[in-house]
Structures are given as C-alpha cells and as structure tokens.
C-alpha cells in the first residue's frame, strides 16, 4: 500500500529513463555520501528529494532533480514546484523515472522510501539499512524493515 497515487508515465508526459550505473558506481556513491555527513537540512539545497536524486546522479550521471535544485526554500515550496511540473510529490519524481521493486530485492545504492512522522522520506539503501537525512542535519541509518517502496537504480 503506497501513500501516494502513482501517476502513469504517459499521464505525466514522462518516460522511464534507461539508467545504467557507472562501472565505479560504488566509489562514486561513497564519495557523494561522504560529502554530506554533516550537511544541515536546507530545502532546495539538501533535502531528502535532492539527497536521493544526488545518489542516483552519483551512480549514473543523471540528475533527476536538476530542474528543481535551488528553486525553493521550504517543504511547501518544493511540493508546489513539483506539482506545477506534474508530480504529486518527491516520491513521484523518482517513481516516474525508476522501476519499482519489492523491498526484499533491495541492493546497495537503490532508492528506498521510508516512513517518518513528517511523511515519506527518500533514502539510499546500504545493506540492511537505509541512509536517510537526520532531522538535525547530516545522514543517519534507519533499518530497512519499514521501507514503503523501493526503486532500482541501474
């Protein structure tokens, strides 16, 4: 059961992008994550949507959130911008571009959606845990068990 209606790709005017991981995707992802350990949460610069999109870009070279970076300063502003672009929310931005899989098929580097008190959060799978933004800043690990949705990268 997903929290958000998944829009059909043809309804969105978007097509799933055939993303492939770089041969050195693990090193690229590690470098990306290592730059964010102490980054404070800043909407439009470093939030869960941009965190997930950045992880995808590190692995594949394709930044799904490029049109949105730096163009909003609050959660509501980001949601308004996404909705004007035809997306229900930040999860829909990823769902339109990546194939969905069952949480049991998770591989490191895949994108996971985990529940939080503030709604769904986009994170990055790392074994039996998910890297997610910590509310006070930086990146933390949460168990993979509560994953609501999983999207395959490459």
C-alpha positions as CSV (number, residue, x, y, z in Angstrom):
1,X,0.0,0.0,0.0
2,X,1.6,3.2,-1.1
3,X,0.9,6.6,0.4
4,X,0.6,8.3,-2.9
5,X,-1.1,7.6,-6.1
6,X,1.4,6.6,-8.7
7,X,0.8,8.5,-11.9
8,X,1.0,6.8,-15.2
9,X,4.1,7.8,-17.1
10,X,2.1,8.7,-20.2
11,X,-0.2,10.8,-18.0
12,X,2.9,12.6,-16.7
13,X,4.3,13.1,-20.2
14,X,7.5,11.4,-19.0
15,X,9.2,8.2,-19.9
16,X,11.3,6.0,-17.7
17,X,14.9,6.8,-18.3
18,X,17.2,3.8,-19.0
19,X,19.7,4.5,-16.3
20,X,22.9,2.5,-16.0
21,X,25.3,2.5,-13.1
22,X,28.9,3.6,-13.9
23,X,31.4,0.7,-13.6
24,X,32.8,2.5,-10.5
25,X,29.3,3.4,-9.1
26,X,30.3,2.3,-5.6
27,X,33.2,4.6,-5.3
28,X,31.1,7.5,-6.8
29,X,28.3,6.8,-4.3
30,X,30.7,6.6,-1.4
31,X,32.3,10.0,-2.4
32,X,28.9,11.6,-2.7
33,X,27.7,10.3,0.7
34,X,31.0,11.3,2.4
35,X,30.4,14.9,1.4
36,X,27.1,15.0,3.2
37,X,27.7,13.6,6.7
38,X,27.3,16.9,8.5
39,X,25.3,18.9,5.9
40,X,22.3,20.6,7.6
41,X,18.9,20.2,6.1
42,X,18.2,23.0,3.6
43,X,15.2,22.8,1.4
44,X,16.2,23.4,-2.3
45,X,19.8,22.6,-1.5
46,X,19.9,19.5,0.8
47,X,16.6,17.7,1.5
48,X,15.5,14.1,1.1
49,X,14.4,14.5,-2.5
50,X,17.7,16.1,-3.6
51,X,19.6,13.6,-1.5
52,X,18.0,10.6,-3.3
53,X,18.4,12.3,-6.7
54,X,22.0,13.1,-5.9
55,X,22.7,9.5,-5.1
56,X,21.1,8.5,-8.4
57,X,23.3,11.1,-10.2
58,X,26.4,9.9,-8.4
59,X,25.8,6.3,-9.7
60,X,24.5,7.1,-13.2
61,X,25.4,10.6,-14.1
62,X,21.7,11.6,-14.5
63,X,20.3,14.2,-12.1
64,X,16.5,13.8,-12.0
65,X,16.2,16.9,-9.7
66,X,18.4,19.3,-11.7
67,X,15.4,21.4,-12.7
68,X,14.4,21.9,-9.1
69,X,17.7,22.5,-7.3
70,X,18.0,25.9,-5.7
71,X,14.4,26.9,-6.8
72,X,12.6,26.5,-3.4
73,X,13.4,27.2,0.3
74,X,10.7,25.2,2.1
75,X,8.9,21.9,2.0
76,X,5.7,23.5,0.8
77,X,7.7,25.5,-1.8
78,X,9.3,22.3,-3.1
79,X,6.0,20.5,-3.2
80,X,4.4,23.4,-5.1
81,X,7.2,23.3,-7.7
82,X,6.9,19.6,-8.1
83,X,3.2,19.8,-8.6
84,X,3.5,22.6,-11.1
85,X,5.8,20.2,-13.0
86,X,3.2,17.4,-12.9
87,X,4.4,15.4,-9.9
88,X,2.3,14.5,-6.9
89,X,5.4,14.8,-4.6
90,X,9.1,14.0,-4.3
91,X,8.4,10.2,-4.4
92,X,6.5,10.6,-7.7
93,X,9.6,12.3,-9.3
94,X,11.6,9.1,-8.6
95,X,8.7,6.7,-9.4
96,X,8.3,8.2,-12.8
97,X,11.9,7.5,-13.7
98,X,12.9,4.4,-11.9
99,X,11.4,0.9,-11.9
100,X,9.8,-0.2,-8.7
101,X,10.8,-3.4,-6.9
102,X,9.9,-5.3,-3.8
103,X,11.8,-4.2,-0.7
104,X,13.2,-7.8,-0.5
105,X,15.1,-7.1,-3.8
106,X,17.0,-4.1,-2.4
107,X,20.6,-3.7,-3.4
108,X,23.1,-1.1,-2.1
109,X,22.5,2.2,-4.0
110,X,18.8,1.6,-4.7
111,X,16.4,4.3,-3.5
112,X,14.1,3.5,-0.6
113,X,11.1,5.4,0.7
114,X,10.8,5.1,4.5
115,X,8.0,6.4,6.7
116,X,8.6,9.3,9.1
117,X,6.4,11.5,11.3
118,X,6.6,14.2,8.6
119,X,5.7,11.8,5.7
120,X,7.7,9.6,3.3
121,X,11.4,10.2,3.2
122,X,13.7,9.2,0.3
123,X,16.8,7.4,1.3
124,X,19.6,5.2,-0.1
125,X,19.9,1.5,0.5
126,X,23.0,0.3,2.2
127,X,22.7,-3.4,3.1
128,X,20.3,-4.0,5.9
129,X,19.9,-0.2,6.5
130,X,19.0,2.9,4.6
131,X,20.9,6.2,4.6
132,X,18.5,8.9,5.4
133,X,18.7,12.6,6.3
134,X,18.8,13.1,10.1
135,X,16.3,15.7,11.3
136,X,19.0,17.8,12.9
137,X,21.3,17.5,9.9
138,X,23.7,15.0,8.4
139,X,23.0,11.5,7.4
140,X,21.9,8.6,9.6
141,X,21.0,5.0,9.2
142,X,17.5,3.6,9.6
143,X,16.5,-0.1,9.5
144,X,15.4,-1.2,6.0
145,X,12.4,-3.0,7.6
146,X,9.9,-0.1,7.4
147,X,10.6,0.6,3.7
148,X,7.4,1.5,1.9
149,X,8.6,1.5,-1.6
150,X,11.9,0.6,-3.4
151,X,13.2,1.8,-6.7
152,X,16.0,0.1,-8.6
153,X,18.9,2.2,-9.8
154,X,20.6,0.9,-12.9
